[in-house]
């Protein structure tokens, strides 16, 4: 028999996190999300956009590193505490909640599996970032293919979709990435 978590019975630490996150979501993120939603798409990502204010505020609180284990620079939160934070962020703005989660994807993978050089050059500055200088992304969809292109790799049926919009080619000891992912 499966039991479900009773959120009315949070312990005092969990309830404090919930209350503080809800206050932050209500007073900071929700108003910023309304501003961003009313902007033209191109202006949303332009320098000076309130989008970056939201990212800075979330990073000042350490929300970009909630899913990392403490030994890799994370906050040492329990699963429940991370879910509480994600829930409150989503209440304020699903877009901002997704953004801070996606920001963490490449850096979390690098923190867990990267070389010491990668950790020093990429992960450490990202962990310490409170100014939104380092923003991770996850380029999944393509203008002509959507996410179908990514899913095709499972079945090795990429050829039926045509050439991808983003192409990576070796160039000496490095790689050159050309193309466009969906905005």
TORKOL-4160 file (C-alpha; in steps of 0.2 Angstrom, whole numbers, padded with zeros to 4 digits, m for minus):
183
<pt num="1" X="0000" Y="0000" Z="0000"/>
<pt num="2" X="0007" Y="0017" Z="m0005"/>
<pt num="3" X="0006" Y="0032" Z="0007"/>
<pt num="4" X="0007" Y="0050" Z="0002"/>
<pt num="5" X="0016" Y="0064" Z="0011"/>
<pt num="6" X="0005" Y="0075" Z="0022"/>
<pt num="7" X="0011" Y="0092" Z="0019"/>
<pt num="8" X="0001" Y="0099" Z="0034"/>
<pt num="9" X="0013" Y="0089" Z="0045"/>
<pt num="10" X="0029" Y="0097" Z="0040"/>
<pt num="11" X="0042" Y="0099" Z="0054"/>
<pt num="12" X="0048" Y="0116" Z="0059"/>
<pt num="13" X="0063" Y="0117" Z="0048"/>
<pt num="14" X="0052" Y="0112" Z="0033"/>
<pt num="15" X="0038" Y="0124" Z="0037"/>
<pt num="16" X="0051" Y="0138" Z="0039"/>
<pt num="17" X="0058" Y="0135" Z="0022"/>
<pt num="18" X="0040" Y="0134" Z="0015"/>
<pt num="19" X="0035" Y="0150" Z="0023"/>
<pt num="20" X="0051" Y="0159" Z="0017"/>
<pt num="21" X="0050" Y="0153" Z="0000"/>
<pt num="22" X="0032" Y="0157" Z="m0002"/>
<pt num="23" X="0036" Y="0175" Z="0004"/>
<pt num="24" X="0050" Y="0176" Z="m0009"/>
<pt num="25" X="0039" Y="0169" Z="m0022"/>
<pt num="26" X="0025" Y="0181" Z="m0018"/>
<pt num="27" X="0035" Y="0197" Z="m0015"/>
<pt num="28" X="0049" Y="0195" Z="m0028"/>
<pt num="29" X="0046" Y="0182" Z="m0041"/>
<pt num="30" X="0028" Y="0184" Z="m0045"/>
<pt num="31" X="0029" Y="0203" Z="m0048"/>
<pt num="32" X="0045" Y="0200" Z="m0059"/>
<pt num="33" X="0036" Y="0186" Z="m0069"/>
<pt num="34" X="0021" Y="0198" Z="m0073"/>
<pt num="35" X="0033" Y="0211" Z="m0079"/>
<pt num="36" X="0043" Y="0198" Z="m0090"/>
<pt num="37" X="0026" Y="0191" Z="m0097"/>
<pt num="38" X="0021" Y="0208" Z="m0103"/>
<pt num="39" X="0036" Y="0211" Z="m0113"/>
<pt num="40" X="0040" Y="0207" Z="m0131"/>
<pt num="41" X="0049" Y="0191" Z="m0133"/>
<pt num="42" X="0065" Y="0199" Z="m0139"/>
<pt num="43" X="0065" Y="0211" Z="m0124"/>
<pt num="44" X="0063" Y="0197" Z="m0112"/>
<pt num="45" X="0081" Y="0191" Z="m0115"/>
<pt num="46" X="0089" Y="0208" Z="m0118"/>
<pt num="47" X="0101" Y="0216" Z="m0106"/>
<pt num="48" X="0092" Y="0225" Z="m0092"/>
<pt num="49" X="0077" Y="0214" Z="m0093"/>
<pt num="50" X="0069" Y="0210" Z="m0076"/>
<pt num="51" X="0072" Y="0192" Z="m0081"/>
<pt num="52" X="0090" Y="0194" Z="m0075"/>
<pt num="53" X="0084" Y="0202" Z="m0059"/>
<pt num="54" X="0074" Y="0186" Z="m0055"/>
<pt num="55" X="0089" Y="0175" Z="m0059"/>
<pt num="56" X="0100" Y="0186" Z="m0048"/>
<pt num="57" X="0088" Y="0185" Z="m0034"/>
<pt num="58" X="0086" Y="0166" Z="m0035"/>
<pt num="59" X="0105" Y="0164" Z="m0036"/>
<pt num="60" X="0108" Y="0175" Z="m0021"/>
<pt num="61" X="0097" Y="0163" Z="m0011"/>
<pt num="62" X="0107" Y="0148" Z="m0018"/>
<pt num="63" X="0092" Y="0141" Z="m0027"/>
<pt num="64" X="0103" Y="0136" Z="m0042"/>
<pt num="65" X="0112" Y="0123" Z="m0031"/>
<pt num="66" X="0098" Y="0115" Z="m0022"/>
<pt num="67" X="0099" Y="0099" Z="m0031"/>
<pt num="68" X="0118" Y="0097" Z="m0028"/>
<pt num="69" X="0124" Y="0086" Z="m0014"/>
<pt num="70" X="0133" Y="0096" Z="m0001"/>
<pt num="71" X="0150" Y="0088" Z="m0005"/>
<pt num="72" X="0149" Y="0096" Z="m0022"/>
<pt num="73" X="0144" Y="0113" Z="m0017"/>
<pt num="74" X="0125" Y="0110" Z="m0013"/>
<pt num="75" X="0115" Y="0116" Z="0001"/>
<pt num="76" X="0113" Y="0099" Z="0009"/>
<pt num="77" X="0094" Y="0099" Z="0008"/>
<pt num="78" X="0082" Y="0084" Z="0010"/>
<pt num="79" X="0072" Y="0078" Z="m0004"/>
<pt num="80" X="0057" Y="0085" Z="0004"/>
<pt num="81" X="0065" Y="0103" Z="0006"/>
<pt num="82" X="0070" Y="0103" Z="m0012"/>
<pt num="83" X="0052" Y="0099" Z="m0017"/>
<pt num="84" X="0045" Y="0112" Z="m0006"/>
<pt num="85" X="0056" Y="0125" Z="m0014"/>
<pt num="86" X="0052" Y="0119" Z="m0032"/>
<pt num="87" X="0033" Y="0119" Z="m0027"/>
<pt num="88" X="0034" Y="0137" Z="m0021"/>
<pt num="89" X="0044" Y="0143" Z="m0036"/>
<pt num="90" X="0032" Y="0135" Z="m0047"/>
<pt num="91" X="0018" Y="0144" Z="m0038"/>
<pt num="92" X="0026" Y="0161" Z="m0042"/>
<pt num="93" X="0031" Y="0157" Z="m0060"/>
<pt num="94" X="0033" Y="0140" Z="m0069"/>
<pt num="95" X="0044" Y="0149" Z="m0081"/>
<pt num="96" X="0056" Y="0155" Z="m0067"/>
<pt num="97" X="0055" Y="0138" Z="m0058"/>
<pt num="98" X="0060" Y="0129" Z="m0074"/>
<pt num="99" X="0074" Y="0142" Z="m0078"/>
<pt num="100" X="0083" Y="0140" Z="m0062"/>
<pt num="101" X="0082" Y="0121" Z="m0064"/>
<pt num="102" X="0088" Y="0121" Z="m0081"/>
<pt num="103" X="0102" Y="0133" Z="m0076"/>
<pt num="104" X="0108" Y="0119" Z="m0065"/>
<pt num="105" X="0108" Y="0105" Z="m0077"/>
<pt num="106" X="0125" Y="0107" Z="m0086"/>
<pt num="107" X="0134" Y="0113" Z="m0070"/>
<pt num="108" X="0127" Y="0099" Z="m0059"/>
<pt num="109" X="0132" Y="0086" Z="m0072"/>
<pt num="110" X="0150" Y="0094" Z="m0072"/>
<pt num="111" X="0150" Y="0095" Z="m0053"/>
<pt num="112" X="0146" Y="0077" Z="m0052"/>
<pt num="113" X="0156" Y="0070" Z="m0066"/>
<pt num="114" X="0168" Y="0083" Z="m0073"/>
<pt num="115" X="0187" Y="0083" Z="m0071"/>
<pt num="116" X="0195" Y="0094" Z="m0058"/>
<pt num="117" X="0199" Y="0107" Z="m0071"/>
<pt num="118" X="0181" Y="0108" Z="m0077"/>
<pt num="119" X="0175" Y="0110" Z="m0059"/>
<pt num="120" X="0188" Y="0124" Z="m0056"/>
<pt num="121" X="0184" Y="0133" Z="m0072"/>
<pt num="122" X="0166" Y="0131" Z="m0073"/>
<pt num="123" X="0157" Y="0124" Z="m0058"/>
<pt num="124" X="0166" Y="0134" Z="m0045"/>
<pt num="125" X="0162" Y="0151" Z="m0053"/>
<pt num="126" X="0144" Y="0145" Z="m0056"/>
<pt num="127" X="0142" Y="0140" Z="m0038"/>
<pt num="128" X="0148" Y="0157" Z="m0032"/>
<pt num="129" X="0138" Y="0167" Z="m0045"/>
<pt num="130" X="0125" Y="0179" Z="m0038"/>
<pt num="131" X="0125" Y="0191" Z="m0052"/>
<pt num="132" X="0118" Y="0179" Z="m0066"/>
<pt num="133" X="0135" Y="0179" Z="m0075"/>
<pt num="134" X="0134" Y="0160" Z="m0078"/>
<pt num="135" X="0117" Y="0154" Z="m0084"/>
<pt num="136" X="0116" Y="0136" Z="m0089"/>
<pt num="137" X="0104" Y="0130" Z="m0103"/>
<pt num="138" X="0098" Y="0114" Z="m0111"/>
<pt num="139" X="0096" Y="0115" Z="m0129"/>
<pt num="140" X="0084" Y="0101" Z="m0133"/>
<pt num="141" X="0072" Y="0108" Z="m0147"/>
<pt num="142" X="0076" Y="0114" Z="m0164"/>
<pt num="143" X="0066" Y="0126" Z="m0175"/>
<pt num="144" X="0062" Y="0113" Z="m0188"/>
<pt num="145" X="0061" Y="0097" Z="m0177"/>
<pt num="146" X="0055" Y="0102" Z="m0160"/>
<pt num="147" X="0060" Y="0089" Z="m0147"/>
<pt num="148" X="0056" Y="0075" Z="m0160"/>
<pt num="149" X="0074" Y="0077" Z="m0166"/>
<pt num="150" X="0080" Y="0072" Z="m0149"/>
<pt num="151" X="0068" Y="0058" Z="m0146"/>
<pt num="152" X="0074" Y="0051" Z="m0163"/>
<pt num="153" X="0091" Y="0047" Z="m0156"/>
<pt num="154" X="0083" Y="0033" Z="m0145"/>
<pt num="155" X="0078" Y="0024" Z="m0161"/>
<pt num="156" X="0092" Y="0029" Z="m0172"/>
<pt num="157" X="0080" Y="0036" Z="m0184"/>
<pt num="158" X="0088" Y="0053" Z="m0185"/>
<pt num="159" X="0090" Y="0052" Z="m0204"/>
<pt num="160" X="0071" Y="0053" Z="m0207"/>
<pt num="161" X="0071" Y="0070" Z="m0199"/>
<pt num="162" X="0084" Y="0077" Z="m0210"/>
<pt num="163" X="0100" Y="0086" Z="m0205"/>
<pt num="164" X="0099" Y="0094" Z="m0188"/>
<pt num="165" X="0099" Y="0113" Z="m0186"/>
<pt num="166" X="0114" Y="0112" Z="m0174"/>
<pt num="167" X="0130" Y="0104" Z="m0180"/>
<pt num="168" X="0146" Y="0101" Z="m0171"/>
<pt num="169" X="0162" Y="0099" Z="m0181"/>
<pt num="170" X="0179" Y="0095" Z="m0174"/>
<pt num="171" X="0192" Y="0109" Z="m0177"/>
<pt num="172" X="0209" Y="0104" Z="m0171"/>
<pt num="173" X="0208" Y="0100" Z="m0153"/>
<pt num="174" X="0191" Y="0108" Z="m0150"/>
<pt num="175" X="0174" Y="0109" Z="m0158"/>
<pt num="176" X="0164" Y="0122" Z="m0167"/>
<pt num="177" X="0145" Y="0122" Z="m0164"/>
<pt num="178" X="0135" Y="0131" Z="m0178"/>
<pt num="179" X="0116" Y="0132" Z="m0179"/>
<pt num="180" X="0101" Y="0137" Z="m0170"/>
<pt num="181" X="0091" Y="0129" Z="m0156"/>
<pt num="182" X="0073" Y="0136" Z="m0153"/>
<pt num="183" X="0072" Y="0152" Z="m0143"/>
